[in-house]
Amino acid sequence: MTDGAATDRVRLEASWKAALADQFEAAYMKKLRAFLLEQKQARRVIYPKSENIFAALDLCPLDRTRVVIIGQDPYHGPDQAHGLCFSVQPGVQQPPSLVNIFKEINDDLGAPGRRLGGDKGCLEPWARQGVLLLNAVLTVERGRAGSHQGRGWEVFTDSVVDVLNREREHLVFMLWGSYAQKKGAGIDRDRHLVLTAPHPSPLSAHRGFFGCRHFSKANAYLEAHGLEPIDWFEVR
């Protein structure tokens, strides 16, 4: 995001920029810009870096999106967040929720020679295949989880979900936990596949995330509608 108010100065992938143009002129966005500028002037450390705030949209254009995974807000530790929910930068230790996501993929789709683990936790290859890894809140202050909630990002990302719901067909929405499920409450279940489960956090994964088989269900749905499945084992 730039400090200016003009939509044409916002650095964003073209299809999303066109679809969301009105959001960048809205009053809430101007207030959000002002808040982020104040944080910068106060020398707060904000994650992710400014060039990665819209990474989820930049890497996954509107017309190429096939799967949507909704997170809450970015990781607040050093070198973790880079604009994709649940993902960390290459070489960074996998957070517990991502460890559990990988465990479910291994149990759901794994085979000898095809298993996730080790030190790979960057999900950018998923995004490039059409998986929108969207946090509800796109920025956070270092060491302060949830610190940018209620500042306007939720309105913006609600509009992203609304655009997908209205303009696309046969998408798969993975809604993990009550927060994501509330955000996706308005999705047309006749038009899209909506998969729900508890959050993959260690606090809740054993309540139904493990065994949900969302990854095989997503691929089966995509293939049934003539779309390429996602290679969930492609991470870096």
C-alpha positions in Angstrom: 0.0 0.0 0.0 1.2 3.5 -0.8 0.8 6.6 1.4 -1.2 8.3 -1.3 -5.0 7.9 -1.6 -5.2 7.5 -5.4 -6.2 4.0 -6.5 -3.7 4.0 -9.4 -0.9 4.4 -6.9 -1.7 1.1 -5.1 0.7 -1.6 -6.0 -1.5 -4.6 -6.7 -2.0 -7.3 -9.3 -4.1 -6.0 -12.1 -7.2 -8.2 -11.9 -7.6 -7.6 -8.2 -6.9 -3.9 -8.5 -9.7 -3.6 -11.0 -12.1 -5.7 -8.9 -11.3 -3.8 -5.7 -10.9 -0.3 -7.0 -13.8 1.1 -5.0 -12.3 -0.2 -1.8 -9.2 2.0 -2.1 -11.4 5.1 -2.3 -13.5 4.2 0.7 -13.4 6.1 4.0 -12.2 3.1 6.0 -9.2 2.6 3.7 -8.2 6.2 4.1 -8.3 5.7 7.9 -6.3 2.5 7.6 -3.7 4.3 5.5 -3.4 7.0 8.1 -3.0 4.4 10.9 -0.3 2.6 9.1 1.5 5.8 8.4 1.3 6.8 12.1 2.8 3.4 13.0 5.6 3.9 10.6 6.4 7.4 11.9 6.4 6.0 15.5 9.0 3.5 14.3 6.9 0.5 15.0 8.1 -2.7 13.3 5.2 -4.0 11.1 4.9 -7.4 9.5 5.0 -8.3 6.7 7.2 -5.9 4.8 5.2 -3.3 2.8 5.9 -5.0 -0.5 4.4 -8.2 0.8 1.2 -6.9 2.3 -0.8 -7.9 -0.8 1.3 -10.9 -1.7 -1.7 -13.3 -1.4 -3.5 -11.4 -4.2 -0.4 -10.6 -6.2 0.6 -14.3 -6.5 -3.0 -15.6 -7.1 -4.9 -13.5 -9.7 -8.7 -13.4 -9.5 -9.3 -15.5 -12.6 -6.7 -18.1 -11.6 -8.0 -18.7 -8.0 -9.3 -22.2 -7.4 -9.0 -22.7 -3.6 -9.3 -20.1 -0.8 -7.8 -20.6 2.7 -8.6 -18.0 5.2 -6.4 -17.2 8.2 -6.7 -14.5 10.9 -3.6 -12.2 11.0 0.1 -12.5 10.1 2.7 -14.1 12.2 4.2 -11.6 14.6 7.7 -13.0 15.0 10.8 -12.0 13.0 11.3 -13.4 9.5 8.0 -15.3 9.5 5.2 -13.4 7.8 5.4 -12.7 4.0 1.8 -12.1 3.1 0.4 -15.6 2.8 -1.6 -17.1 5.6 0.0 -20.1 7.5 3.1 -19.7 5.4 6.6 -18.7 6.5 9.6 -17.6 4.6 12.0 -20.2 3.3 14.3 -21.7 5.9 12.1 -20.5 8.9 10.9 -23.1 11.3 7.3 -24.3 10.7 4.9 -22.9 13.3 2.7 -25.4 15.0 -0.5 -24.8 12.9 1.5 -25.4 9.7 3.0 -28.6 11.2 -0.5 -29.8 11.7 -1.6 -28.8 8.2 1.3 -30.8 6.8 0.4 -33.8 9.0 -3.1 -33.8 7.6 -1.9 -33.6 4.0 0.5 -36.5 4.7 -2.3 -38.6 6.2 -4.8 -37.6 3.5 -2.7 -37.8 0.4 0.8 -39.0 1.4 2.6 -41.9 -0.2 6.2 -43.2 -0.1 8.4 -40.4 -1.4 5.6 -37.8 -1.2 5.5 -36.4 2.4 5.8 -32.9 3.8 8.1 -32.1 6.6 11.7 -31.0 7.2 12.4 -27.3 7.0 10.2 -26.3 4.1 7.3 -24.0 5.2 6.9 -21.6 2.3 3.5 -22.0 0.6 4.2 -19.7 -2.3 4.0 -22.7 -4.8 0.4 -23.2 -3.6 -0.4 -19.6 -4.3 1.1 -19.8 -7.8 -1.2 -22.8 -8.5 -4.3 -20.9 -7.6 -4.6 -21.2 -3.8 -5.5 -17.8 -2.3 -3.9 -17.8 1.2 -5.8 -14.8 2.6 -5.4 -13.5 6.1 -8.4 -11.5 7.3 -6.0 -8.8 8.7 -3.0 -8.1 6.5 -0.6 -6.4 8.9 0.5 -6.8 12.5 3.0 -5.1 14.9 6.0 -7.2 15.9 5.4 -9.3 19.0 1.7 -8.1 19.3 -0.7 -10.7 17.9 -4.0 -9.1 16.7 -2.6 -5.6 17.1 -4.1 -4.4 13.8 -7.5 -6.0 14.1 -10.4 -3.6 13.9 -8.5 -1.1 11.8 -10.2 -1.8 8.5 -8.5 -4.8 7.0 -11.5 -7.0 7.8 -13.7 -4.8 5.6 -11.2 -5.0 2.8 -10.8 -8.8 3.0 -14.6 -9.3 3.3 -14.8 -7.5 -0.1 -12.2 -10.0 -1.5 -14.4 -12.9 -0.4 -17.5 -11.2 -1.8 -15.8 -10.7 -5.2 -14.8 -14.4 -5.3 -18.3 -15.5 -4.3 -20.0 -13.4 -6.9 -17.6 -13.4 -9.9 -16.3 -17.0 -9.8 -17.8 -20.5 -9.8 -16.6 -23.8 -8.5 -14.2 -22.5 -5.9 -13.2 -24.5 -2.8 -13.2 -22.5 0.4 -11.4 -24.0 3.4 -12.7 -22.4 6.6 -10.8 -23.6 9.6 -12.0 -22.4 13.0 -14.9 -20.2 14.0 -13.2 -17.0 12.9 -12.8 -18.2 9.3 -16.3 -19.8 9.3 -17.9 -16.5 10.3 -16.0 -14.7 7.6 -17.2 -17.2 5.0 -20.8 -17.3 6.2 -22.2 -15.6 3.1 -20.6 -17.9 0.5 -23.0 -19.4 -1.9 -22.9 -23.2 -1.1 -24.7 -24.0 -4.4 -22.0 -22.2 -6.4 -18.9 -23.2 -4.5 -17.6 -26.0 -2.2 -17.3 -24.9 1.4 -15.2 -27.1 3.7 -15.3 -26.4 7.4 -13.2 -27.9 10.3 -11.6 -26.8 13.6 -8.5 -24.6 13.4 -5.2 -26.5 12.9 -3.8 -25.0 16.0 -2.5 -27.6 18.6 -5.3 -26.4 20.8 -8.0 -27.5 18.5 -6.6 -29.8 15.7 -7.6 -33.0 17.5 -11.2 -31.8 17.6 -11.7 -32.6 13.9 -9.1 -30.9 11.8 -7.1 -34.1 11.8 -9.0 -36.5 9.6 -11.0 -33.8 7.8 -9.5 -34.8 4.4 -10.0 -31.3 3.0 -7.1 -31.6 0.6 -8.4 -34.7 -1.2 -11.9 -33.4 -1.1 -10.8 -30.2 -2.7 -9.0 -32.0 -5.5 -11.9 -34.3 -6.2 -14.2 -31.3 -6.5 -11.9 -29.4 -8.8 -11.4 -32.5 -11.0 -15.2 -33.1 -11.1 -15.6 -29.6 -12.6 -12.8 -30.0 -15.2 -10.2 -28.1 -13.2 -6.6 -29.1 -12.4 -6.1 -30.4 -8.9 -3.6 -28.7 -6.5 -0.2 -30.4 -5.9 -0.3 -29.9 -2.1 3.2 -31.4 -1.8 4.8 -28.5 -3.7 6.3 -26.3 -1.0 9.7 -24.7 -0.5 
